[in-house]
Every structure is written in structure tokens, then in C-alpha cells.
Amino acid sequence: MRLSTQTNFAVRTLVYCAVSGNELNRVGDMARAFGISDMFLFKIIVPLTRNGLLETVRGRRGGVRLARPAPAINLLEVIRLTEDGFALSECFTHDREKCPFKDRCAYTNALDRALEAFQSVLAEYTIADLAGNPDLESALNIIALPQGQRRAR
């Protein structure tokens, strides 16, 4: 199993916003920090905003910030939002009902248990947990400005 690039940058975007506090973050600054294009980041921000994880403010002083507190955003929630599914094999698709080994297959049972364990671990983490490293602010080039504003270096 491999998580998509979109998922990785969605998590990074949420962590970036958590590290910067309640400040508005410019998409261009975040995209530069991640080494991706503004347009690719916009594509990632849209579903995060639509699903209430980010809020956007338009205009010259606009940007994005967390729509909920970082401890209230669960990592599993983000991954479920950004991934198409968790089908580890064709046994996880609609064809599962047609399988003659249905409910008797050790392979499928093992994959079911592995997926449950994977999701259980992800459910233990929040964006606040991921943003808790004090070195992230400098790694993301976020610096404090007067009056509580933040801007990328």
C-alpha cells in the first residue's frame, strides 16, 4: 500500500497551518516550502476546505488556515478524505461477494486485520501531534512578524 502524493501534501498543508497558529498562510509561501506549484497546492486545498479542515480568505491579505483546532483533526480522517480507498487487493472490491472463498479465506482475513491495524494507528494521531516538533517552524521557513503575523522567509 502506498499513500498518494496528494495525501502527503494534504497532511503537510495541515501541519504547516497548525505550526503557524491561527494566522493566514499564503498558498505561494506554502508551495515554495514544499517545492510544488501553486496550482497543485490549490488542487489539494479545495477538498480540505470543502470538508471543513481548512478555511480560505480571499483577497490581498487572504490565505488559508485551519478551520478547526489541530487536535480536532484526526490523521485517519485526512487520509480517508484524500485517498480513493483502501483496497489492498481485488478482494476488497465489489467482486468480494462473488468470491467462492468469501468469509473462509485466510488471505482476505489477514488483509482485513492488517487494514484495521493500519487505520487504528492512524486514528491515534492528530495534526497537532504531527505539528508538535519545535523545529518545524524553521524547517518550513515560517518566521514571526510584529502583531502576530507570520510570513515565510
C-alpha positions as CSV (number, residue, x, y, z in Angstrom):
1,M,0.0,0.0,0.0
2,R,1.2,3.4,-0.9
3,L,-0.4,6.7,0.0
4,S,-0.8,9.2,-2.8
5,T,1.3,12.4,-3.3
6,Q,-1.9,14.3,-2.8
7,T,-2.4,12.8,0.7
8,N,1.2,13.6,1.7
9,F,0.8,17.2,0.7
10,A,-2.6,17.5,2.3
11,V,-1.1,16.4,5.6
12,R,1.9,18.8,5.1
13,T,-0.5,21.6,4.4
14,L,-2.5,21.0,7.6
15,V,0.7,20.7,9.6
16,Y,2.0,23.9,8.1
17,C,-1.2,25.7,9.1
18,A,-1.0,24.2,12.6
19,V,2.6,25.3,13.0
20,S,1.7,28.8,12.0
21,G,-1.1,29.1,14.5
22,N,-4.3,30.9,13.6
23,E,-2.5,33.1,11.1
24,L,-3.5,33.2,7.4
25,N,-0.9,31.4,5.2
26,R,-0.2,32.3,1.6
27,V,-0.6,29.5,-0.8
28,G,2.6,30.6,-2.6
29,D,4.6,30.5,0.6
30,M,3.4,27.0,1.4
31,A,4.0,25.8,-2.2
32,R,7.6,27.1,-2.1
33,A,8.2,25.5,1.3
34,F,7.0,22.2,-0.2
35,G,8.7,22.6,-3.6
36,I,5.5,22.2,-5.6
37,S,3.4,24.5,-7.8
38,D,0.8,26.8,-6.5
39,M,-1.8,25.2,-8.8
40,F,-1.1,21.7,-7.4
41,L,-1.4,23.0,-3.9
42,F,-4.7,24.7,-4.8
43,K,-6.0,21.3,-6.0
44,I,-5.2,19.9,-2.6
45,I,-6.7,22.8,-0.7
46,V,-10.1,22.6,-2.4
47,P,-11.3,19.3,-0.8
48,L,-9.7,20.2,2.5
49,T,-11.7,23.4,2.5
50,R,-14.9,21.7,1.2
51,N,-14.7,19.2,4.1
52,G,-14.2,21.7,6.8
53,L,-10.5,21.2,7.6
54,L,-9.2,24.5,6.1
55,E,-10.8,27.9,5.7
56,T,-9.8,30.3,3.0
57,V,-9.9,34.0,3.0
58,R,-9.8,35.7,-0.4
59,G,-8.2,39.0,-1.2
60,R,-4.8,40.7,-1.0
61,R,-4.4,39.8,2.7
62,G,-6.0,36.4,2.3
63,G,-4.8,32.9,2.7
64,V,-5.6,29.6,4.4
65,R,-5.7,28.4,7.9
66,L,-7.1,25.5,9.9
67,A,-10.9,25.6,10.2
68,R,-10.8,23.5,13.3
69,P,-8.2,23.2,16.1
70,A,-5.3,21.0,15.2
71,P,-6.1,18.5,18.0
72,A,-9.6,18.0,16.5
73,I,-8.2,16.9,13.0
74,N,-7.5,13.2,13.0
75,L,-4.9,11.8,10.6
76,L,-7.2,8.9,9.6
77,E,-9.9,11.5,8.7
78,V,-7.4,13.3,6.4
79,I,-6.2,10.1,4.7
80,R,-9.8,8.8,4.2
81,L,-10.6,12.2,2.6
82,T,-7.7,12.2,0.2
83,E,-7.4,8.5,-0.8
84,D,-9.7,6.8,-3.2
85,G,-10.0,3.8,-1.0
86,F,-8.1,1.2,1.0
87,A,-8.5,-1.8,-1.3
88,L,-5.4,-3.8,-0.7
89,S,-6.4,-6.3,-3.3
90,E,-9.3,-7.1,-5.6
91,C,-10.7,-9.0,-2.7
92,F,-11.7,-5.6,-1.2
93,T,-13.8,-4.5,-4.2
94,H,-17.3,-5.4,-5.2
95,D,-16.1,-8.7,-6.6
96,R,-15.6,-9.9,-3.0
97,E,-19.2,-11.0,-2.9
98,K,-18.7,-13.2,-5.9
99,C,-15.6,-15.0,-4.5
100,P,-16.2,-18.7,-3.6
101,F,-13.8,-18.3,-0.7
102,K,-15.8,-15.4,0.8
103,D,-15.8,-15.5,4.6
104,R,-13.4,-18.5,4.5
105,C,-10.3,-17.0,3.0
106,A,-7.3,-16.7,5.4
107,Y,-5.6,-14.2,2.9
108,T,-8.6,-11.9,3.0
109,N,-8.9,-12.2,6.7
110,A,-5.2,-11.3,7.1
111,L,-5.6,-8.3,4.9
112,D,-8.7,-7.2,6.8
113,R,-6.8,-7.4,10.1
114,A,-3.8,-5.6,8.7
115,L,-6.0,-2.8,7.3
116,E,-7.8,-2.5,10.7
117,A,-4.5,-2.2,12.5
118,F,-3.2,0.4,10.0
119,Q,-6.3,2.5,10.4
120,S,-6.2,2.1,14.2
121,V,-2.7,3.5,14.4
122,L,-3.6,6.4,12.1
123,A,-6.6,7.2,14.3
124,E,-4.3,7.7,17.2
125,Y,-2.7,10.8,15.7
126,T,-3.9,14.3,15.1
127,I,-2.5,17.2,13.1
128,A,-1.4,18.7,16.5
129,D,0.7,15.6,17.2
130,L,2.4,16.0,13.8
131,A,2.9,19.7,14.3
132,G,4.4,19.3,17.7
133,N,8.0,19.3,16.7
134,P,9.6,22.7,17.6
135,D,12.0,22.5,14.6
136,L,9.2,22.6,12.1
137,E,8.8,26.4,12.1
138,S,12.3,26.9,10.9
139,A,12.1,23.9,8.5
140,L,9.1,25.5,6.9
141,N,10.7,28.9,6.8
142,I,7.9,30.4,9.0
143,I,9.0,33.5,10.9
144,A,7.1,35.6,13.4
145,L,6.4,39.2,12.4
146,P,5.1,42.1,14.5
147,Q,1.5,42.0,15.6
148,G,1.4,38.2,15.5
149,Q,1.6,38.0,11.7
150,R,3.6,35.2,10.1
151,R,5.2,35.0,6.8
152,A,7.5,32.6,5.0
153,R,11.1,33.7,4.7
